Amino acid sequence: MSDLVRESFTSLPTKQQKWPVLLAVWATFFLYGAIAAPVPGVNEPHYLCKSKHFWQPAWCERDFFLASPNAHTVFYATIGGLTRFASFEQSAWLGRAVSTLVLACGWIYGLSPLLFSRAGPLWTAWIFLGLASCGNFSGEWLVGGVEAKVPCYGFLLAGLGSVLRHRWLSAAAWGGLAVSFHPVIGLWGMLAFLFSQGVTRLLEFRRQKRQRLLAAGLNETQANPNVMALREQGANIPTSLWNLILPGIVFGLSALPGLIPVIRLLTESASPETRYAATYLQVYFRLAHHLDPMMFPLRSYLGYALLLLIWGSSLRWGGRTLAKVRFDQIVLWGVVFALAGIVIGWGPRPPRLMPFFAQRMNLLKFYPFRLADLLLPIGVAISLIGVLERTALCTLPRKTWQSWCSHPASVLLLIFVASLFRIHATAETNRYSREDRIDWLDVCSWIQTHLPADALVQSPTNGWAFKWFAQRAEFVSFKDCPQDAAGMVEWNRRLNFLQKWFESNYADQLYSAEELRGLRQQTGLTHLLTDRLGPLELEPIYRNQTFQVYDLQSLD
């Protein structure tokens, strides 16, 4: 087996041979995303509208969310720059092409050392997307639209590839870029790497010490053959002070553009009460489906328990290379983070009844589950492909290796095609039926054409991508929540204010002109877009079968 493994590594594809695989992986991700999340994807209005406002502050300048501090400045400044010269839809497609290309490059570079066959990364992508089409654990996804985490994961995978090739400076640079694009994901990835390397170094040190005691008087090679074997396989982890400091400097410089905005958010001037309220709103209200483990569905726990069982079993299948061992260590730490998150978040409800509730809540807000959400299915996919490859290497003549590759490729391609059908059937393009969608696009188009650029509109609670389609500022939107503490509290206040206003002023089953005038004075709204709200003692300036637009300025 070892001879076959070495032989397969000596025939790794050249740069010219990798291009077809790279294009295939890129096309795979792009096609899957196009079907799983038709434009605009679930977070594309959030990211691209922020990007447009970043480059053109006068655009929707009265919008509460757009005026809030930026958490993903590097994304807005790079991929988000497409909004300067392209429409939102064009920016989304171009952004998807760019971000999935970064992801595909990182995927190929990061996974190639873990697999023997040239097409291994492509096969792994097909299995991974097949698993992704069945669900996730904490709502994390990799392919489905353009946002900061897509290139972030691409850079993390590129950093993994550099680690497996012992290129520490480039690994630090890729890791820093990942942090710049998405600090939370990037830092979790770097922590998994650092912890895995730290444990490896600690175990190696203990092994050396134990063997020196057992073989006193022998030289290092004789006393520690296991360490020498690791070095022969390339386990040259940097140990000198300079070799540790220089990658740290490279990482810091490449991560700094993304860390500066986050540090500003975390150190903003806000009272302890405001910070406490903001964290509670984030963890147990706005993002509970991502952060509260007791909100995750049972099928997610069962599905990932099965993945964990398969992946854990693969650790005992044998034939793992040193690169695979290192990758599995990183996956393990991602799983450890997620398990710690479950322990931290599990407890009585309401959450305030949990012991050390405030401390646990502050830990949960950093998304401890998202790394395992993706790394575990990737690890399972790599393990399954590894079994196929090792089986072929052990049982087939070298001459028939390439011809054999076509057989699993056909089966795996069918899995990918089946996943496309599944996500097409379950894809949620928006919150409206076909008829309501037509009316929604119609009223947004009318607003964009007829309302002044400085208008401030309140859309329905279930409004979908209002700024994307109407290109006018909103008073508040449930989807668009600021990420600074003061902004979150104000966002919640605005939502509660509107809900109480709508309920309290409907006692006589009519919103009078005087009540609407008071609403305008308290909020600064210029226009009100409604669907079921009413009746109002005010004639709409536009209406279709589903929606009405009211000019509150006419009440002045």
C-alpha positions in Angstrom: 0.0 0.0 0.0 2.8 2.5 0.9 4.5 2.0 -2.4 1.2 2.6 -4.2 0.6 5.7 -2.2 4.1 7.1 -2.9 3.6 6.3 -6.6 0.3 8.0 -6.7 1.8 11.1 -5.1 4.6 11.2 -7.7 2.0 11.4 -10.4 0.0 14.3 -8.9 -1.5 16.5 -11.7 0.5 19.4 -13.1 -0.8 22.9 -13.2 -2.0 22.3 -16.7 -3.8 19.2 -15.7 -5.5 21.0 -12.7 -7.3 23.5 -14.9 -10.1 21.2 -16.0 -10.7 20.1 -12.4 -10.7 23.7 -11.2 -13.2 24.7 -13.9 -15.4 21.7 -13.0 -15.4 22.5 -9.3 -16.1 26.2 -10.0 -19.0 25.2 -12.3 -20.3 22.8 -9.7 -20.4 25.5 -7.0 -21.8 28.1 -9.3 -24.6 25.8 -10.7 -25.5 24.6 -7.2 -25.8 28.1 -5.9 -27.9 29.3 -8.9 -30.4 26.6 -8.3 -30.4 26.6 -4.5 -30.7 30.4 -4.2 -32.1 32.3 -7.2 -31.0 35.9 -7.2 -31.4 37.6 -4.8 -30.3 35.0 -2.3 -31.3 35.2 1.3 -28.4 37.5 2.4 -27.6 39.2 -0.9 -29.8 42.3 -0.4 -28.2 42.7 3.0 -24.6 42.6 1.7 -25.0 44.3 -1.6 -27.2 47.1 -0.4 -24.7 47.8 2.4 -22.0 47.7 -0.3 -23.8 50.3 -2.5 -24.2 52.6 0.5 -20.6 52.0 1.5 -19.5 53.4 -1.9 -22.4 55.9 -2.3 -23.3 57.2 1.2 -26.0 59.4 -0.3 -27.9 56.4 -1.6 -30.7 55.6 0.9 -28.9 57.8 3.4 -31.9 57.8 5.8 -32.0 54.1 6.1 -31.4 53.0 9.7 -29.6 49.8 8.9 -27.4 51.2 6.1 -26.2 54.0 8.4 -25.1 51.6 11.1 -21.4 50.6 11.5 -19.9 48.2 9.0 -18.8 44.7 10.2 -17.6 43.4 6.8 -15.7 46.4 5.4 -13.3 44.3 3.3 -16.2 42.6 1.5 -17.9 46.0 0.8 -14.6 47.5 -0.4 -13.7 44.6 -2.8 -16.5 42.4 -4.1 -19.1 45.0 -3.0 -17.4 47.5 -5.4 -19.3 45.8 -8.2 -22.4 47.8 -7.2 -20.6 51.0 -8.3 -21.2 50.2 -12.0 -23.6 47.3 -12.1 -27.2 46.7 -11.0 -27.9 44.6 -7.9 -28.8 41.6 -10.0 -25.7 41.9 -12.2 -23.5 42.5 -9.1 -25.0 39.3 -7.5 -24.1 37.1 -10.5 -20.7 38.6 -10.9 -20.1 38.4 -7.2 -21.1 34.8 -7.2 -18.7 34.1 -10.0 -15.8 35.8 -8.2 -16.5 34.3 -4.8 -17.1 30.8 -6.0 -13.9 31.0 -8.0 -12.0 31.9 -4.8 -13.8 29.0 -3.1 -13.0 26.6 -5.9 -9.3 27.6 -5.9 -9.1 27.1 -2.2 -11.0 23.8 -2.4 -8.5 22.4 -5.0 -5.4 23.7 -3.2 -6.6 22.6 0.2 -7.9 19.2 -0.6 -5.5 17.9 -3.2 -2.9 16.8 -0.6 -5.6 14.7 1.1 -6.5 12.8 -2.0 -4.6 10.6 -4.5 -6.7 11.1 -7.7 -6.7 14.2 -9.8 -10.5 14.3 -9.7 -10.7 13.7 -6.0 -11.5 17.4 -5.1 -14.3 17.4 -7.6 -15.8 14.1 -6.3 -15.5 15.5 -2.8 -17.5 18.6 -3.8 -20.3 16.4 -5.3 -20.6 14.4 -2.1 -20.4 17.5 0.1 -23.1 19.3 -1.9 -25.2 16.1 -1.7 -25.0 16.2 2.0 -25.6 20.0 2.1 -28.8 19.5 0.1 -30.1 17.3 3.0 -29.7 20.1 5.6 -27.3 21.6 8.1 -26.8 21.8 11.8 -26.9 25.5 12.8 -28.1 27.1 9.5 -24.6 27.4 8.1 -24.2 27.0 4.3 -21.3 27.4 1.9 -22.8 27.7 -1.6 -25.9 29.8 -2.2 -25.2 33.4 -2.8 -22.5 36.1 -2.6 -21.5 37.2 0.9 -18.4 37.5 3.0 -18.2 34.0 4.2 -17.8 32.4 0.7 -14.4 33.9 -0.1 -13.5 33.5 3.6 -13.9 29.7 3.4 -12.0 29.7 0.2 -9.0 31.5 1.9 -9.3 29.1 4.9 -9.0 26.1 2.6 -6.1 27.7 0.8 -4.5 28.2 4.2 -5.1 24.5 4.9 -3.3 23.6 1.6 -0.3 25.7 2.6 -0.2 24.1 6.1 -0.3 20.6 4.5 2.6 21.7 2.3 4.5 23.3 5.2 4.4 26.8 3.7 3.9 28.7 6.8 4.1 32.2 5.5 1.5 31.7 2.8 -0.7 29.8 5.3 -0.6 32.9 7.6 -1.4 35.2 4.7 -4.4 33.1 3.6 -5.6 32.8 7.1 -5.3 36.6 7.6 -7.3 37.2 4.4 -10.0 34.8 5.7 -10.2 36.8 8.9 -10.4 40.1 6.9 -13.4 38.9 4.9 -15.3 37.3 7.8 -13.6 37.7 11.2 -15.8 35.3 13.1 -15.3 32.4 10.7 -11.7 33.2 10.0 -10.8 33.3 13.7 -12.6 30.0 14.4 -10.6 28.4 11.6 -7.3 29.8 12.9 -8.1 28.6 16.4 -8.8 25.1 15.2 -5.4 25.1 13.4 -3.5 26.6 16.4 -5.1 24.2 18.8 -4.4 21.2 16.6 -0.7 22.3 16.1 -0.4 23.0 19.8 -1.6 19.5 20.8 0.7 18.0 18.2 3.7 19.8 19.6 2.8 18.9 23.2 2.5 15.2 22.4 5.7 15.3 20.4 7.5 16.9 23.3 6.2 14.4 25.8 7.2 11.5 23.4 10.7 12.9 23.1 11.0 13.3 26.9 9.8 9.8 27.6 12.1 8.2 25.0 15.1 10.1 26.2 14.4 8.7 29.7 14.1 5.2 28.3 17.1 5.5 26.0 19.5 7.6 28.0 22.9 8.1 26.3 21.5 7.5 22.8 21.5 10.2 20.2 18.3 11.9 19.2 17.8 9.8 16.1 18.2 6.6 18.0 16.2 7.8 21.0 13.3 9.2 19.1 12.8 7.4 15.8 9.1 8.4 15.7 10.0 12.1 15.6 12.5 11.5 12.8 9.9 9.6 10.9 7.6 12.5 11.2 10.3 14.8 9.9 11.0 12.6 7.0 7.3 12.9 6.0 7.6 16.7 6.2 6.3 17.5 9.7 8.6 20.4 10.0 6.5 22.5 12.3 8.4 25.8 12.8 10.0 26.0 16.2 12.5 28.9 16.1 11.4 32.2 17.5 11.8 34.0 14.2 9.9 31.2 12.3 7.0 31.8 14.7 7.1 35.6 14.8 7.3 36.1 11.0 4.0 34.2 10.2 2.4 36.0 13.0 3.3 39.3 11.5 2.1 38.3 8.1 -1.2 37.0 9.6 -1.7 40.2 11.5 -1.1 42.5 8.6 -3.4 40.6 6.3 -6.1 40.2 9.0 -6.0 43.8 10.2 -8.3 45.4 7.6 -11.1 43.1 8.7 -10.3 43.2 12.4 -10.3 47.0 12.8 -14.0 47.4 12.1 -14.8 44.5 14.5 -12.7 45.9 17.2 -14.5 49.2 16.9 -17.8 47.4 17.3 -16.7 45.5 20.3 -15.2 48.5 22.0 -17.9 51.0 21.2 -19.1 53.3 23.8 -22.2 51.6 25.3 -23.5 51.1 28.8 -23.4 47.6 30.3 -27.2 47.4 30.1 -27.1 48.2 26.4 -24.5 45.5 25.7 -26.5 43.0 27.8 -29.7 43.7 25.9 -28.0 43.6 22.5 -26.4 40.3 23.2 -29.7 38.8 24.4 -31.5 40.1 21.3 -28.7 38.6 19.1 -28.6 35.2 20.7 -32.2 34.5 21.7 -34.2 36.6 19.3 -32.7 37.7 15.9 -30.2 34.9 15.4 -31.5 32.2 17.7 -31.7 29.7 14.8 -27.9 30.0 14.5 -26.8 30.5 18.1 -29.2 28.8 20.5 -28.6 25.0 20.4 -32.0 24.3 21.9 -33.6 25.9 18.8 -31.9 23.5 16.4 -34.3 20.8 15.0 -34.0 17.2 16.2 -33.3 16.0 12.6 -30.2 18.3 12.6 -28.9 16.6 15.7 -29.6 13.1 14.3 -28.1 13.9 10.9 -24.9 15.3 12.3 -24.6 12.5 14.9 -24.6 10.1 11.9 -22.0 12.2 10.1 -19.9 12.3 13.3 -20.2 8.5 13.6 -19.1 8.0 10.0 -16.2 10.4 10.3 -15.1 9.0 13.7 -15.2 5.5 12.2 -13.0 6.6 9.3 -10.2 7.5 11.8 -9.8 3.8 12.3 -9.9 2.7 8.7 -6.2 2.8 8.3 -4.1 4.1 5.4 -4.3 7.7 6.4 -1.5 10.0 5.3 0.1 12.5 7.6 -1.8 15.3 5.7 -5.1 13.5 6.4 -4.2 13.1 10.1 -3.6 16.9 10.3 -6.8 17.7 8.5 -8.8 15.4 10.9 -7.3 17.1 13.8 -8.6 20.5 12.6 -12.0 18.9 12.0 -11.9 17.5 15.5 -11.4 20.9 17.0 -14.3 22.3 15.0 -16.4 19.5 16.5 -15.1 20.3 20.0 -16.1 23.9 19.5 -19.6 22.9 18.5 -19.9 20.4 21.4 -18.8 23.1 23.8 -21.4 25.4 22.3 -24.1 22.8 23.0 -23.0 22.4 26.6 -22.9 26.2 27.1 -26.3 26.8 25.5 -28.2 23.9 26.9 -30.4 24.6 29.9 -33.8 25.6 31.2 -36.0 28.0 29.5 -36.5 30.9 29.6 -32.7 31.2 29.2 -32.2 33.6 32.1 -32.9 30.7 34.5 -29.6 29.1 33.4 -26.7 29.4 35.9 -24.1 31.9 34.6 -26.6 33.0 32.0 -24.8 36.3 31.0 -21.4 34.6 30.6 -22.9 31.7 28.5 -24.9 34.1 26.4 -21.7 36.2 25.6 -19.9 33.0 24.5 -22.8 31.9 22.2 -22.8 35.1 20.3 -19.6 34.1 18.6 -21.2 31.3 16.5 -19.4 28.2 18.0 -21.2 25.8 15.7 -20.5 27.2 12.2 -17.1 25.6 11.7 -18.2 22.1 12.5 -21.4 22.7 10.4 -19.2 22.6 7.3 -16.0 20.9 8.2 -17.8 17.7 9.4 -19.5 17.0 6.1 -16.3 17.9 4.2 -14.4 15.5 6.4 -17.0 12.7 5.7 -16.8 13.4 2.0 -13.0 13.2 2.0 -13.0 10.0 4.0 -15.5 8.3 1.6 -13.4 9.3 -1.4 -10.3 8.1 0.5 -11.8 4.7 0.9 -12.6 4.4 -2.8 -9.1 5.5 -3.7 -7.3 3.2 -1.3 -9.5 0.3 -2.3 -8.5 0.9 -5.9 -4.8 1.4 -5.2 -4.7 -1.9 -3.2 -6.7 -4.1 -5.6 -6.2 -2.7 -9.1 -3.1 -2.7 -11.3 -1.6 0.7 -11.8 -2.4 0.6 -15.5 -6.1 0.3 -14.8 -6.2 3.1 -12.2 -7.2 5.8 -14.6 -9.9 3.8 -16.3 -11.3 2.7 -13.0 -11.8 6.4 -12.0 -14.7 6.7 -14.5 -16.9 4.2 -12.5 -17.2 6.1 -9.2 -17.3 9.4 -11.1 -20.5 8.3 -12.7 -22.2 7.4 -9.4 -21.0 10.6 -7.7 -22.2 12.7 -10.6 -25.6 11.1 -10.1 -25.5 12.0 -6.5 -24.7 15.6 -7.4 -27.6 15.7 -10.0 -30.0 14.3 -7.4 -28.9 17.1 -5.0 -29.7 19.7 -7.7 -33.2 18.3 -8.0 -33.7 18.3 -4.3 -32.6 21.8 -3.7 -34.7 23.0 -6.7 -37.7 21.5 -5.0 -37.0 23.0 -1.6 -35.5 26.4 -2.7 -37.2 29.4 -1.2 -37.0 32.2 -3.7 -39.0 34.7 -1.5 -41.8 34.8 1.0 -44.6 35.5 -1.5 -46.7 33.4 -3.7 -46.3 33.8 -7.5 -49.2 36.3 -7.6 -48.1 38.3 -4.6 -44.5 38.3 -6.0 -45.7 40.0 -9.2 -47.5 42.6 -7.2 -44.5 43.1 -4.9 -42.2 43.7 -7.8 -44.7 46.0 -9.3 -45.2 48.2 -6.3 -41.4 48.4 -5.6 -40.8 49.4 -9.2 -43.5 52.2 -8.9 -41.8 53.4 -5.7 -38.4 53.5 -7.3 -39.8 55.5 -10.2 -42.2 57.9 -8.4 -41.0 58.5 -4.8 -38.2 61.0 -4.1 -34.7 59.6 -3.5 -34.8 60.9 0.2 -38.1 59.1 1.0 -38.3 57.1 4.2 -40.7 54.1 3.8 -42.0 51.5 6.2 -42.7 48.2 4.3 -44.8 45.3 5.5 -43.4 43.0 8.2 -43.0 40.2 5.6 -41.5 42.5 3.1 -38.8 40.9 0.9 -35.6 42.8 -0.2 -37.3 46.2 -0.3 -34.2 48.2 -0.7 -33.0 45.9 -3.5 -36.1 46.4 -5.6 -37.4 49.8 -4.5 -34.0 51.5 -3.7 -35.5 53.6 -1.0 -34.7 53.9 2.7 -36.6 51.9 5.3 -37.4 53.0 8.8 -36.8 49.4 10.2 -36.6 45.9 8.8 -36.5 42.6 10.8 -34.0 41.1 8.4 -31.6 44.1 8.5 -30.4 44.2 12.0 -27.4 46.4 12.9 -24.4 44.7 14.5 -23.4 47.3 17.0 -24.9 47.1 20.5 -26.7 50.5 20.4 -28.0 49.8 16.9 -29.5 46.4 18.0 -31.3 48.0 20.9 -32.6 50.8 18.7 -33.7 48.2 16.0 -35.7 46.3 18.6 -37.2 49.5 20.0 -38.4 50.5 16.5 -39.9 47.1 15.9 -41.7 47.1 19.2 -42.9 50.7 18.7 -44.5 49.9 15.3 -46.1 46.7 16.7 -47.6 48.6 19.6 -48.7 51.5 17.5 -50.5 49.2 15.0 -52.2 47.3 17.8 -53.2 50.2 20.1 -54.5 52.4 17.3 -56.7 49.7 15.8 -59.2 49.6 18.7 -61.8 51.3 16.5 -60.7 49.3 13.5 -59.6 52.4 11.7 -56.3 54.3 11.5 -57.4 57.9 11.5 -55.6 60.8 9.9 -54.7 62.2 13.3 -53.1 58.9 14.3 -51.2 58.6 11.1 -50.0 62.2 11.5 -48.7 61.2 15.0 -46.9 58.2 13.5 -45.1 60.5 11.0 -44.1 62.9 13.7 -42.7 60.1 15.9 -40.8 58.3 13.1 -40.1 60.7 10.3 -41.8 58.4 7.8 -42.7 59.9 4.5 -44.5 56.9 3.1 -46.2 53.8 4.3 -46.3 50.6 2.2 -49.0 48.1 3.3 -50.6 44.8 2.4 -53.2 43.8 4.9 -52.9 46.8 7.2 -56.0 49.0 7.3 -58.4 50.6 6.7 -56.6 54.0 6.8 -58.3 57.4 6.7 -56.1 58.3 3.8 -56.3 57.6 0.1 -53.4 55.6 -1.3 -51.3 57.2 -4.0 -50.8 53.8 -5.7 -52.3 50.4 -5.3 -52.4 47.1 -7.0 -54.2 43.8 -6.1 -52.1 43.3 -3.0 -50.2 46.4 -1.9 -51.0 50.1 -1.2 -48.7 53.1 -0.9 -49.7 56.0 1.3 -48.1 59.5 1.4 -47.9 60.6 5.0 -46.5 63.9 4.0 -49.9 64.9 2.7 -51.1 65.0 6.4 -48.6 67.8 7.3 
